[in-house]
Amino acid sequence: MAVDHHSARAVRQPAPPTMDLSALNPSQRDAVTTTEGPLVVLAGAGSGKTRVITHRIAHLLDLGVPADRIVAVTFTNKAAGEMRERIAKMVGSKVAGSLVLGTFHSIGAQMIRADPETFGLHGPRFSILDQGDVIGIIRGLLREHGHHGADDRRFDIGGIVGRVSLWKNAFFDAAAAEREIVDEYDVAAASIYAPYEDRLRSLGAVDFDDLVCLPAARLAANDKARARWRGLVDYLMVDEYQDTNTAQFEMLRQLCGPPHNLCVVGDDDQAIYGWRGAKIENILRFADDFPGTKTVKLERNYRSRPPIIACANAVVKHNTARHDKTLVAAREGGELVTEVIAPDSAQEAQWIGRQIRKLVLEDRIDGDEVAVLYRSALQAKAIEEQLQAHGIRYRVLGGQSVYDKKEIKDALAYLKTLVTPRDELALRRALETPPRGVGRQAIDALAKHAQAHRVAMIDAVHAAREVEGLPSRAVPALEHFSTLVRTAQARAHAEGSAAIALRDVLERIGFRDHVRREVGSDQATEQRMAGVDWLLGSVERYERRSRDKGKRPRWSEYFGTVALNASANDDERADAVAEGARGEVTLATLHSAKGLEWDFVFVIGVEDGTLPHRRVDAPRISDAIAGDVEEERRLFYVGITRARERLWLTRAAARLDRGRELPRMPSRFLSELPDGGVRRYEIANEEILSSDSIDKMAEAFLAMSRPEPEPEPRTGPSR
């Protein structure tokens, strides 16, 4: 989507279509062939959503629409890559490669990089800060504004960062943020909100949220720029539309002008990210926002057996904020869904361990086809212990991005210092790694000198003896650092490779020994350094690709890609982990499981206070942490619809809570399951329960005194 200042919407006579769409069902075919005007495709779980999107793009190409005038937006890089691969098989890799296909943030980054002045930046060499950089800046600003909790850990910095992110994506200015204050976290976040934005601009940097917020806001305010960018897009498609937030909706609205050839695909019944700013209203009110909208419902489910589908439909119909649709199972047969009642959490975990052992070791089911899903990551520990005891391999979805690991960020700081020396954040990190006697006082003195003389901080480092206020012990350390950097830059120029220079720098500073001191063991050191070696290989490959194209490396492009990958959301990290292992049972939160499927699924801890989360019964405090029982029900629906063949819903009559064993009520969602559609099994008696015994057990639970839940510590958005 390169900028063409003379671009105008092409006038074409559509070519007669040649694609064979006979393999699609009538609703899918309707969604594919409706090309003009606004279209919302309500794609139920397992209804062939990706197939519709890829066929629709191929159909547009078949009609003669140029590939570079079709923009398709997804929520993860993995989804975008898979979509491009599918389309390439249909139309060829050259045509598929010309499509503008990526995440909101990657497309926003392309727009800003192509036209920085429009989006409030000066020149294409801006930095995209990753989450670690943002946390560092906000922690520093909290200190500057007298919030000493930044040091004494009274504040969860992630909670502050989360509030700032939510405010930015809702287009709140500092005054609007002040009106959102209800507790000390909001006070702290509001106090540094405006200074944080100022700091980004002074650094010539953007954060992850800016990649969407800046295009949305600037195009809304600039008629000429909006017309220019709209002139580059003929057809716009969005996947997982129910997960869009305010800024993403606005970005789409600004990019898509009349005749509004905007197709959005999503499922309001799978909207589970309200806690991080997603607005289900975007899909519920799409027809109001874009008059003349056509709605197509994909209700035929090709994934799950009928008993599973019956449970999913019965539960989700209790929500009021939804489009009316009902899944219809394309497959036949299947066993009833089983509700499993355990006396306590330990016996629940033991029973699950035995069942998985039977499936994997006795019935020879591939571990890839078995999953245990839960509301909170803390629930995984007991299941892990049982799988370890049975010798069953498993993987836990989610985890830390490789780019978020400290040793990778430290090595990247040195690379940035070599090739983009004006990057102040990278320079500060490099000066502190390993410790060399350059503390906060020295850094402040360098910053003051740079500001007073209107030079970059690296220039102040090179002129250390001229900097006032430097502690005497810091001067030789800075001179040594200056020599190190200049020598490495000269070598990079002579060798034509920053990777070679970086490898030499890391050896000279004793980086491996530094990592060993931090992690404390040789084995952990080797694991960490393997990641650093991977990074060096990544730099070498990027330089090689640039040479093969006859170009010099564009480091802003490389670091931008790194920042986008480091800021990938939990779903994308889960996808990466899921793709990387084979033959292993999957343990995952319900949020991480969205978009995935297995033959055999256990949804555990189906109790009030866990699923739904106890937050739903607490007073509503703010959108950042408020509970929403309908969103919790959608989360349960997502868990149910992950299963293809068999589904078990387990709960415990009592569970440990802060060291005490307390009675637990069955989830209110269990009462919504269809009559006669669920088999109930009691572990203690090893028997199938009748409906009468279930009623008596429920009465016994209701007779118990229900302890008041202890208030949770206030933090930022959490799953």
Buried (B, 14 or more C-beta within 10 A) or exposed (E): BEBEEEBEEEEEEEEEBEBEBEEBBEBBBBBBBBBEBBBBBBBBBBBBBBBBBBBBBBBBBBBEBBBBBBBBBBBBBBBBEBBBEBBBEBBEEEBBEBBBBBBBBBBBBBBBBBBBEBBBBEEBBBBBBBBBBBBBBBBBBBBEEEBEBBEEEEBBBBBBBBBBBBBBBBBBEBEEBBEBBEEEBBEBBBBBBEBBBEBBEEBBBBBBBBBBBBBBBBBBEBEEBBEBBBBBBBBBBBBBBBBBBBBBBBBBBBBBBEEBBBBBBBBBBBBBBBBBBBBBBBBBEBBEBBEEBBBBBBBBBEBBBBBBBBBBBBBBBBBEEBBEBEBEBBBEEBEBBBBBBBBBBBBBBBBBBEBBBEBBEEEEBBBBBBBBBBBBBEBBEBBBBBBEEBEBEBBBBBBEBBBBBBBBBBBBBBBBBBBBBBBBBBBBBBBBBEEBEBBEEBBEBBBBBBEEEEBBBBBBBBBBEEBEEBEEEBBEBBBBBBEBBEBBBEBBEEEEBBBBBBBBBBEEBEBBEBBBEBBEEEEEBBEBBEBBEEBBEBBBEBBEEBEEEEEEBBBBBBBBBBBBBBBBBBBBBBBBBBEEBEEBBBBBBBBBBBBBBBBBBBBBBBBBBBBBBBBBEBEEBBBBBBBBBBBBBBBBBBBBBBBBBBBBBBBBBBBEBEEEEBBBBBBBBBEBBBEEBBBBBBBEEEEEBEEEBBEEBBEEBEEEEEEEEEEEEBBBBBB
